[in-house]
Structures are given as C-alpha cells and as structure tokens.
Amino acid sequence: MVLTFILPFITHKYGLRLLVKNKVDKSIETTEHVVKTIENVAQKADEVLDNITANLPNDSQLKKALKYVDVIAEGVAKGAHVADDIINKIRHRRHGRKQHRNRHPRC
C-alpha cells in the first residue's frame, strides 16, 4: 500500500530527470555538430582565400579585401575550436560525474 503511494513520486522525479538529461545531451550533440561544421567551413574558406591571395599582386585592392576576410575566417575558426574544446570539457566532466555516481551510489 505504501509502495503504491510512493512509487509515482519516485518514478516522476527520475522520469523528469531523465527527460531533462536527454534534452541536455541532445542540445550538446547539436551544438557540437554546428560548431564542427562552422570550424570546417572557416578552415576551408581560409585555405581558399590563402590560395587566391597568393596569386594576386601585393598592391591589389582585392588582395587587401581578401586578406581582411581571411583574418575574419581565421578568427571564426579559432572561436569554433575554442567552443569545441569547451563542449569536450563539459562532456568529460559529465562523464566523470557518472563514473563517480556509479562508484559511490547514494544509500
């Protein structure tokens, strides 16, 4: 009898926790995918811009403009790399908490 009264509260609490955990995991995966895509596009743009500007005369207005775009692309790639590192640290920290919980379950 007591179990039928308590069980819904326990399952609701853990069900809600699992739902939130799954949403967080999905958000992290989506964010990681977006960041890696941005990083790849920025790196490719940087390579293309480097190839194009290498063949232009030094005093060319186009070369100056493309160099500016190249600097922006490099900054975006670095920012995406930093974001990817942060995501990896979050995953590592969450994984460490799971292991800690498995070794030291609550009584």
N, C-alpha and C positions, 0 to 999 in steps of 0.2 A: 504494500500500500504506500509506504513512504517513498519507495523507488519510483512509483508511477507519478508521484508529485514532484520529485527532484529531477528525474531524468530529462524532462523537457527543458529545464533551465540549463542543465549541463550541455545538452546537445545544441541548444540555441546559442550558447556562449561560444562553443568550439566551432559550430557551423558558421557563425558570423566571423570569427577569427580566420577560419579557412577561406571564406569568401573575400575578406579584405586582403589576406596573404596572396591569393590568386590574382586579384586585381593589381596589387603592387608588383608581383612577378611579371605580369603581362605588360605593365607600364614600363618596367625596367627593360624588358626584351625589346619593346617597340622603340624606346628611346635609344637603346644601343644600336639597333638596326639603322635608325635615322642618322645617328652620329657617324657610324661607319660609312654610310653612303655619302654623307657630306664630306667626310675626310677623303674618301676615294676620289670624288669629283674634284675637290680642291687640288689634290695632288696631280691628277691628270691635267687639269687646267694649268697648273704651274709648269708641268713638263711641256705642254703645247706652247705656252707663252714663251718659255725659255728657247724653244726651237725656232719660233717665229722671230723673236727679237735678235737672235744670234745672226740672222741674215740681213738685218736692216742696218742702214748707215747710222753712225753714232749720233749725228745731229738731227735725225729724223723726229718730227713731232709724233708720228705714230709709235716709234720706239719708246719715246718718253711716256706716252699714254699707256702703252702695254706694260712697261716696267712698273708703272703705278698699279695697274690691275694685277700684275704678278705679285707685288708686295701684299696686296689685299688677299689674294688667293693663298699665299703662304701663311698669312695671319689666320685665315679661316681654317686651314689645315691644322695649324698648331692648336687653335682653340678646340677643334673637334678631337684632336688627340688627347688634350687635357680632359675633355669631357668623357672620353672613353676610359681614361685612367681612373677617373672618379667613379664611373659605373663599375669598373672591375673591383675597386676597393670596397664599394658597397656590397657587391656580391660576395667578396671574400669575407667581409665582416659578418654578413648574414649567414654564410656557410659555417663560420666559426661558432656562431651562436647556436646553430642547430646541433653541431657536434657537442658543444658544452651542455646543452639541454639533454642530449641522449646519454651523456656520461653521468650527469647529475640530475635525475628526474626528481620532481617535487613529490613530497610524501603526501 
